[in-house]
Amino acid sequence: MSGAGKIAVLITGDPVPAVLESRGDFEVIFREVLESAWGGEVVGYDLRQGEFPPLDEDLKALIITGSAANVPDQEPWMVVAQEWLRVVVPTGLPVFGVCFGHQLLSQALGGEVQLNPRGREMSTVEVERSGESPIFEGVDERFQANACHVDTVVKLPEGAVALASSPLEDHQCIRFSDTCYGVQFHPEFDQEVMRGYVESRAELISSEGLDVDAMRACASDTPMSGQILRNFVRHFLDSAPSEA
């Protein structure tokens, strides 16, 4: 490992069993996505177990993972995590939330998360940008992303700005502050992972009247969504490798 510092992956859930077995946990999956943009460490901390990274000079950023849990349930560990994030985000430490992590940030910073009245968003979807940011460098105005959620941010925190949407989700990307972003989609999901999630949720998806076969068929690699996360690292972390 280089001496570039550390990105902390704040773990809020586990991949579905088939993906966990074939691809590893979220610490591993995010490390793979970041390897071309980051020369330092990527270390997991399980928020469900009360694990938090030391706020020292080695910590360069936080990434908050997705989860099968639901922010509206406000389980005790979520409340503790939100309190911690309310302290950390104003310091300017770069923070990037993904799916549940995006929702957790919204709730922590004064927004509101509820069950999406439009229903489940699942598999590869088209996302449309509505704002500008360095994280969109090299990303088309419309791009493909992999999604897997039933909850949604229904109220933005004060000062937050929505930067992208999809037909079922108004807040696919939110800028909470100059150094804090969230995305409702999964930049770490490739086709294999997305299909693994569709398969694992097949019975539930079918019970909701949705087309499992269509979701399985449309699951795709989404390189531009992964680029958004790498752009965040390149633009907001001062220790990204110069060759990236």
Buried (B, 14 or more C-beta within 10 A) or exposed (E): EEEBBBBBBBBBBBBBEBBBEEBBBBBBBBBBBBEBBBBBBBBBBBBBEEEBBEBEEBBBBBBBBBBBBBBBEEEEBBEBBBEBBEEBBEEEBBBBBBBBBBBBBBBBBBBBBBEBEEEBBBBBBEBEBBEEBEBBEEBEEEBBBBBBBBBBBBBBBEEBBBBBBBEBBBBBBBBBBEBBBBBBBBBBBBBEBBBBBBBBBBEEBEEEEBEBEEBBEBBBBBEBBBBBBBBBBBBBBEBBBEEE
